[in-house]
């Protein structure tokens, strides 16, 4: 069975340096998309098109913004942490009633093969870059690994990544998906590996066909 997937994505990061008060802080927003793969053990992605149509940064980035495809049963559990999170469930507004307090379970996101307008967006707002900070030579416990999109990679199966630089491009060839443990969902989210200490904003859309290979296995 072949399904056509179309998901928008977005990522932003803002930063306040140590020369300003309070000490260095950052804010990051990132979208999360999710489709049901029904525990299929073997699938393939074909005709993938990454339409990254907007990209801006105040300074050159030390790590690129990248779109990740990850297999998981409940990726949302990774967002159960000690930080407050703002959530926009595709309305374009971080409505106060949707915000997730610290140490509160993150609700399971809905699945959709095609999203025509806006995706779900999570925001970590005004996070101290270091848990303890006195000056530029005296700090400890960087917090980015615990309050960012990059943490969603931990403990989950990475299928593939796509560089996001503002230029649309087709992905050559097929992308095989091996799912021996029968994970339920394929998630999409943009991330960068570290705090960039600048302003970054990007958005785009990924389109592709996803095909189950189980029927082919049965025929063999």
ABEGO torsion letter per residue (X at the ends): XBBBBBBBBBBBBBBBBAABOBBBBBBBBBBBBBBBAGGBABBBBBGBBBBBABBBBABBBABBBBBBBBBBABAAAAABBABBBBBBAGAGBBBAAABBBBGBBBBBBBBBABBABBBBBBBBBGBBABABBABAABBBGBAAAABBAAAAABGBBBABBBBBAGBBBBBBEBBBBBBAAGBABBBBBBBBABBAGBBBBBBEBBBBBBBBAAAAAAAX
